[in-house]
Amino acid sequence: MAGLVNGRARAELSFHERVKLCAAEHPQYAFVSGFSLGELNNSLDLKGWSICSVYDFANLRASATCIT
């Protein structure tokens, strides 16, 4: 959802637009920070999803979570 993976057109969209597009693609897996996870939960029903891993990144000063 950071917009870096899917090319310039996606990167030019707002964060909330990218979240909505991500949710519309019905992902089966997500690797997100806590903030992004909360935003994704607003656009996609995450009931039944579970955390598969949590990663601490020093350069992010936060953890990232893998959910599926």
VENLIN-V753298 format. One record per residue. N is the residue number from 0. RES is the residue in one small letter. D_LAST is the distance of its C-alpha to the last C-alpha in whole Angstrom. Layout:
n=N res=RES d_last=D_LAST
n=N res=RES d_last=D_LAST
//
This chain:
n=0 res=m d_last=16
n=1 res=a d_last=19
n=2 res=g d_last=20
n=3 res=l d_last=21
n=4 res=v d_last=19
n=5 res=n d_last=20
n=6 res=g d_last=24
n=7 res=r d_last=27
n=8 res=a d_last=27
n=9 res=r d_last=23
n=10 res=a d_last=24
n=11 res=e d_last=27
n=12 res=l d_last=25
n=13 res=s d_last=25
n=14 res=f d_last=21
n=15 res=h d_last=21
n=16 res=e d_last=22
n=17 res=r d_last=19
n=18 res=v d_last=16
n=19 res=k d_last=18
n=20 res=l d_last=18
n=21 res=c d_last=14
n=22 res=a d_last=13
n=23 res=a d_last=16
n=24 res=e d_last=14
n=25 res=h d_last=12
n=26 res=p d_last=9
n=27 res=q d_last=6
n=28 res=y d_last=4
n=29 res=a d_last=6
n=30 res=f d_last=9
n=31 res=v d_last=11
n=32 res=s d_last=14
n=33 res=g d_last=15
n=34 res=f d_last=17
n=35 res=s d_last=15
n=36 res=l d_last=12
n=37 res=g d_last=15
n=38 res=e d_last=16
n=39 res=l d_last=13
n=40 res=n d_last=13
n=41 res=n d_last=16
n=42 res=s d_last=16
n=43 res=l d_last=13
n=44 res=d d_last=12
n=45 res=l d_last=9
n=46 res=k d_last=10
n=47 res=g d_last=9
n=48 res=w d_last=5
n=49 res=s d_last=6
n=50 res=i d_last=7
n=51 res=c d_last=7
n=52 res=s d_last=10
n=53 res=v d_last=12
n=54 res=y d_last=15
n=55 res=d d_last=18
n=56 res=f d_last=20
n=57 res=a d_last=24
n=58 res=n d_last=24
n=59 res=l d_last=22
n=60 res=r d_last=23
n=61 res=a d_last=20
n=62 res=s d_last=17
n=63 res=a d_last=13
n=64 res=t d_last=10
n=65 res=c d_last=7
n=66 res=i d_last=4
n=67 res=t d_last=0
//
